[in-house]
Amino acid sequence: MSRLSRDQWLAVGLFAILLALVVFTVMQEQRQQQLPPLTSFSNQPDGSRALYLWLSELGYTPDNQSQALYTIPDEADMVLLLEPPLPPQDGELRLLEEWVEAGGILLLAGRSWSTQSALVYFEAERRIRAVPETAEFHPTTPRWQSPPLTEPPTWPAAPYLHTEVVDFVVEGVVNGRPVILSRPLGEGQVWLVADATIFTNEGLQQRGSAELVQNLVSLIGPTGRIWFDDWHRGIRPQEATITDLNDWLRQTPLGQAILLFAAVLFMGLLLRGRPFGPPVPLPDTTRRRAPLEYITAIANLSRRAGHTQAVAHDYQQRLKRHLARRYRLNPNLPHAEFVEQLVAYDPNLDADALLRLLNQLSQPRLTEAELVRLATAVARWTEGET
């Protein structure tokens, strides 16, 4: 049996990667087709499609339409925010608060961590205690008469609500702990419910649940528009959220296909990459430039840049430092003062010639010939030839 070549192994590997990506994509699509709990489109036991249809039969106008950006319909009288899988952001909660203050009624129910963030925003929190699994719900205010709660519903006993705000009203308890709170906010009201099971397709069929839910929605009267907040369940118009090429590539099938093809192509090129040939060693012997070439090159660059004055100033400073070193004089003194102090230590010094040389080196414009002559004179002084 012949062994597979490198190219054949590469083809097998790319096929395996492509197959894995296809399987992953199919699994993601199947997962997306499973609607989150309490979605108004879902007929599953944990959905809320039955509540949506039942409210329509009662004379209300249920609405579950969502926009690309989070907005509350202007005509909505009540918002049902039931166990949101995606935690509402601060900006969205502020929008809800402003809508309530303008006269709306918010019904927030749930026991998940994402619901907890919304409860905290409205100054309450959900707590859990170790108690029997279920218990009976008992109303604590006379609100519950539309219709009367002749049979108290069964309620999960573990979660309950806690708040330090005094204007919250305890509307119902389970085992002596509040599970429904209400609070006026501006012109509207906020209702907090510790558990959203009664709103599900299955929970709505339990004893007393329908009457309890009907009492809650009757807060807006016998009729009105009730908006199911499915936006926080990820149900949004995808085509409206495409604002740039990045969104198009990530959210459209064609864009995802292009990304997949690019990934497979990159992997193929990466795995197929091979050198053009054996590495070529560098020659052992390389011609090196002589030191004089570097000096000549620097001198030519300095000449072309017109650094004559800078070179003359450098010669001047070298000369003064050389003469001042023996007597520890300050080389930065003016020329006349420097020569005067130097003569005080060495009376045999030709002061006129030295002062004349320093002044000539300070001239602003010097030709190359003058600079060479002055450099020669500086060399004589530094070598001791005056």
ABEGO torsion letter per residue (X at the ends): XBBBBAAAAAAAAAAAAAAAAAAAAAAAAAAAABBBBGBAABABAABAAAAAAAAAAAGBBBBABBBABBBBBAABABBBBBGBABBBBAAAAAAAAAAAAAGBBBBBBEABAAAAAAAAAAGBBBBBBBBBABBBBBBABAABAOBBBABBBBBBAABBBBBABAABBBABBBGGBBABBBBBBEABBBBBBABAAAABAAAAABBGAAAAAAAAAAAAEABEBBBBBAAAAGBBBAAAABABAAAAAAABAAAAAAAAAAAAAAAAAAAABBBAEBBBBBBABBBBBBAAAAAAAAAAAAAAAGAAAAAAAAAAAAAAAAAAAAAGBBAABBAAAAAAAAAAABAABBAAAAAAAAAAAABABBBAAAAAAAAAAAAAAAAGBX
